[in-house]
Amino acid sequence: MKSTLDESQPIFHQIAMMIMDDIVEGRLRVEEQVPSTNELSRFYNINPATARKGLQELVDKGIIYKQRGVGMFVAKGARETLLVERKRHFYEEYIKPLLEEARRIRMDEDMIIDLIRGKKDKESEV
């Protein structure tokens, strides 16, 4: 997890995002315990309710689960679920607008692929 939080988005959401990043990148694995509300609140010097809200967001999504009296753990299939969600988000946020703009400026698929691969086409004037 990151060592600092910022003002770019709500703190509880940043907590959830950091844990999701750790799952996607393999630092937290299936059935591994995630940091507790108290650990998060002490480490980031935040209200425990804020940390709890971030963890609850992940519980609600089925990414982690609670084991009463023991803690919270990474759910089976969490990484795969997150990868599917992030790929969808990547498409919506980056690829779809790129393709729309490419159509507007009359770039064909080959030109786009060449640019992605770092090849500049003399004709495209890029």
Stockholm file with secondary structure:
# STOCKHOLM 1.0

chainA/1-126         MKSTLDESQPIFHQIAMMIMDDIVEGRLRVEEQVPSTNELSRFYNINPATARKGLQELVDKGIIYKQRGVGMFVAKGARETLLVERKRHFYEEYIKPLLEEARRIRMDEDMIIDLIRGKKDKESEV
#=GR chainA/1-126 SS CCSCCCSSSCHHHHHHHHHHHHHHTTSSCTTCBCCCHHHHHHHHTCCHHHHHHHHHHHHHTTSEEEETTTEEEECTTHHHHHHHHHHHHHIIIIIHHHHHHHHHTTCCHHHHHHHHTTCCCTTTTC
#=GC SS_cons         CCSCCCSSSCHHHHHHHHHHHHHHTTSSCTTCBCCCHHHHHHHHTCCHHHHHHHHHHHHHTTSEEEETTTEEEECTTHHHHHHHHHHHHHIIIIIHHHHHHHHHTTCCHHHHHHHHTTCCCTTTTC
//
